[in-house]
């Protein structure tokens, strides 16, 4: 079997194939977290640039955490500004756990059996896991094959918080570099193979917040 971008390599949870991110292995459809449990729209202290994702289901925004994960945030912002995410598809959804995207092969429906294998080709090279940024509903973190230093373009969004055993089991193993601050209801509706039409950086106003 080809190597794929692992999300959880060490957990064994019944009926959830967590060691592989192939779209063909993702469980069925669903919104995951409870309706109305959207992330708060206000910014967190110390948050950096906001990334806006425009999808076929609507838009959502994430704030980034350059103080805790500077190289990870810089890597993702660089990819966004290069239009890397435009046209990519969601390739994995596990209801109540995660929704994932960031593989350039997902632009091609004929390569669906390879979805989850790829990235930009440039690994970040460091693990920036901080206790200040735990997994919670709407947390945005970087997938990897078993070593967080090998993370690249693939990211996932948590569909639950620490009340979930699956989420608790990945705490401390993945770099959380952002948080959904608006549009969590959109994230909860995403399915394979929904399209990310456009990703853009909401640049801060001059001299403003």
C-alpha positions as CSV (number, residue, x, y, z in Angstrom):
1,X,0.0,0.0,0.0
2,X,1.3,3.5,-0.8
3,X,2.2,5.7,2.1
4,X,-0.5,8.2,2.9
5,X,-0.7,11.3,5.1
6,X,-1.6,9.8,8.5
7,X,-3.7,11.6,10.9
8,X,-3.7,9.2,13.8
9,X,-1.2,6.4,13.5
10,X,-1.3,5.0,17.0
11,X,-5.0,4.8,17.9
12,X,-7.3,1.9,17.4
13,X,-10.9,3.1,17.5
14,X,-13.7,0.7,16.4
15,X,-15.0,1.2,12.8
16,X,-12.8,4.3,12.2
17,X,-9.9,3.7,9.8
18,X,-7.8,6.4,11.4
19,X,-4.4,5.3,10.1
20,X,-5.2,6.3,6.5
21,X,-6.5,9.4,4.9
22,X,-7.7,7.9,1.6
23,X,-11.1,9.3,0.6
24,X,-12.2,5.8,-0.3
25,X,-11.8,4.8,3.4
26,X,-13.5,7.8,4.9
27,X,-16.8,6.8,6.6
28,X,-20.1,8.1,5.2
29,X,-21.7,11.6,5.3
30,X,-22.8,13.8,8.2
31,X,-22.3,17.1,9.9
32,X,-20.3,15.6,12.8
33,X,-20.7,18.1,15.7
34,X,-24.0,19.3,17.1
35,X,-25.9,22.0,15.2
36,X,-25.3,25.4,16.7
37,X,-21.9,24.6,18.2
38,X,-20.1,27.0,16.0
39,X,-16.9,28.6,17.0
40,X,-17.0,32.1,18.5
41,X,-16.6,34.8,15.8
42,X,-14.2,37.0,17.9
43,X,-10.4,36.9,17.5
44,X,-8.2,35.3,20.1
45,X,-5.4,37.3,21.8
46,X,-2.2,36.9,19.9
47,X,-3.8,35.6,16.8
48,X,-2.3,36.3,13.4
49,X,-3.6,36.6,9.8
50,X,-7.0,35.2,9.0
51,X,-7.5,32.8,6.1
52,X,-10.8,32.7,4.2
53,X,-11.9,29.5,2.5
54,X,-14.6,29.7,-0.1
55,X,-16.2,26.3,-0.7
56,X,-19.1,24.9,-2.5
57,X,-21.0,24.8,0.8
58,X,-20.2,28.3,1.8
59,X,-17.3,30.2,3.4
60,X,-15.4,29.8,6.6
61,X,-12.5,31.7,8.2
62,X,-9.7,30.6,10.4
63,X,-7.3,32.7,12.5
64,X,-3.7,31.6,12.7
65,X,-1.2,31.3,15.6
66,X,2.2,32.6,14.4
67,X,3.4,33.0,18.0
68,X,3.1,29.3,18.8
69,X,3.6,27.9,15.3
70,X,5.6,30.5,13.3
71,X,7.0,28.2,10.6
72,X,3.8,26.3,10.1
73,X,1.7,29.5,9.7
74,X,4.3,31.0,7.4
75,X,4.2,27.8,5.3
76,X,0.4,27.7,5.0
77,X,0.1,31.4,4.3
78,X,2.7,31.1,1.5
79,X,0.7,28.3,-0.1
80,X,-2.5,30.3,0.2
81,X,-0.9,33.3,-1.4
82,X,0.3,31.0,-4.2
83,X,-3.3,29.9,-4.8
84,X,-2.3,26.3,-3.9
85,X,-5.6,25.5,-2.2
86,X,-7.8,26.9,-5.0
87,X,-9.7,24.0,-6.6
88,X,-8.7,21.3,-4.1
89,X,-11.3,18.9,-2.8
90,X,-12.1,17.6,0.7
91,X,-10.7,14.1,0.6
92,X,-11.6,12.8,4.1
93,X,-14.5,13.2,6.5
94,X,-14.9,11.2,9.7
95,X,-18.2,12.4,11.3
96,X,-17.6,13.8,14.8
97,X,-13.9,13.7,14.3
98,X,-12.3,15.6,11.4
99,X,-12.7,17.0,7.9
100,X,-9.5,17.1,5.9
101,X,-8.1,18.7,2.7
102,X,-4.8,19.9,1.1
103,X,-3.7,17.3,-1.4
104,X,-3.2,18.7,-4.9
105,X,-4.1,15.3,-6.5
106,X,-7.7,16.0,-5.4
107,X,-8.1,18.4,-8.4
108,X,-8.2,15.3,-10.6
109,X,-11.2,12.9,-10.0
110,X,-9.4,10.2,-12.0
111,X,-6.7,10.1,-9.3
112,X,-9.2,9.5,-6.5
113,X,-7.4,6.3,-5.4
114,X,-4.4,8.4,-4.6
115,X,-6.1,11.2,-2.6
116,X,-4.4,11.7,0.7
117,X,-0.9,10.8,-0.6
118,X,0.3,14.2,-1.7
119,X,1.3,17.7,-0.6
120,X,3.2,20.8,-1.9
121,X,6.5,18.9,-1.9
122,X,8.0,21.0,0.9
123,X,7.8,19.7,4.4
124,X,7.8,22.2,7.2
125,X,10.7,20.5,9.0
126,X,9.7,21.3,12.6
127,X,7.1,20.2,15.1
128,X,5.4,23.3,16.7
129,X,3.0,21.6,19.1
130,X,2.0,23.9,21.9
131,X,-0.1,23.3,25.0
132,X,-1.4,26.8,24.5
133,X,-3.3,25.6,21.4
134,X,-5.1,22.4,22.2
135,X,-7.5,20.5,20.0
136,X,-11.0,21.7,20.4
137,X,-14.0,22.1,18.2
138,X,-12.8,24.0,15.1
139,X,-9.1,23.6,15.8
140,X,-7.1,23.5,12.5
141,X,-4.0,21.3,12.6
142,X,-1.5,19.7,10.2
143,X,-1.7,16.1,9.1
144,X,1.5,14.0,8.8
145,X,2.7,10.5,8.2
146,X,3.9,9.8,11.7
147,X,6.4,12.6,12.3
148,X,4.9,16.1,12.8
149,X,8.1,17.6,11.3
150,X,7.0,16.1,8.0
151,X,3.7,18.0,7.9
152,X,3.1,20.0,4.6
153,X,-0.1,21.2,3.0
154,X,-2.7,18.8,4.3
155,X,-4.7,20.2,7.2
156,X,-7.7,19.0,9.2
157,X,-10.4,20.7,11.2
158,X,-11.6,19.1,14.4
159,X,-15.4,18.4,14.5
160,X,-15.4,17.8,18.2
161,X,-13.5,18.9,21.3
162,X,-11.9,17.1,24.3
163,X,-15.2,15.4,25.1
164,X,-14.4,13.1,22.2
165,X,-12.0,10.2,22.9
166,X,-10.7,10.4,19.4
167,X,-9.8,14.1,19.8
168,X,-8.2,13.4,23.2
169,X,-6.1,10.7,21.7
170,X,-4.5,13.0,19.2
171,X,-3.8,15.8,21.6
172,X,-0.1,16.6,21.6
173,X,0.7,14.8,18.4
174,X,-0.2,17.4,15.8
175,X,0.5,21.1,15.3
176,X,-2.6,23.2,15.9
177,X,-1.8,26.3,13.8
178,X,-5.3,27.9,13.6
179,X,-8.9,27.9,14.7
180,X,-12.2,28.4,12.8
181,X,-13.7,31.7,13.9
182,X,-16.6,31.9,11.6
183,X,-18.5,29.4,9.3
184,X,-18.1,26.3,11.5
185,X,-21.6,25.4,10.3
186,X,-20.2,25.3,6.8
187,X,-17.3,23.1,7.9
188,X,-19.7,20.7,9.5
189,X,-21.5,20.4,6.2
190,X,-18.4,19.5,4.1
191,X,-18.3,16.1,2.4
192,X,-16.0,14.3,0.1
193,X,-15.5,15.6,-2.7
194,X,-16.6,19.2,-2.0
195,X,-14.4,21.8,-3.6
196,X,-12.5,24.7,-2.1
197,X,-13.1,27.3,-4.7
198,X,-10.7,29.8,-3.3
199,X,-8.5,30.5,-0.3
200,X,-7.2,34.0,0.5
201,X,-5.5,35.8,3.3
202,X,-7.4,38.6,5.0
203,X,-4.6,41.1,5.5
204,X,-4.6,43.3,8.6
205,X,-5.5,46.9,8.1
206,X,-2.6,49.4,8.2
207,X,-2.2,50.5,11.8
208,X,-5.3,48.6,12.8
209,X,-6.1,45.4,14.6
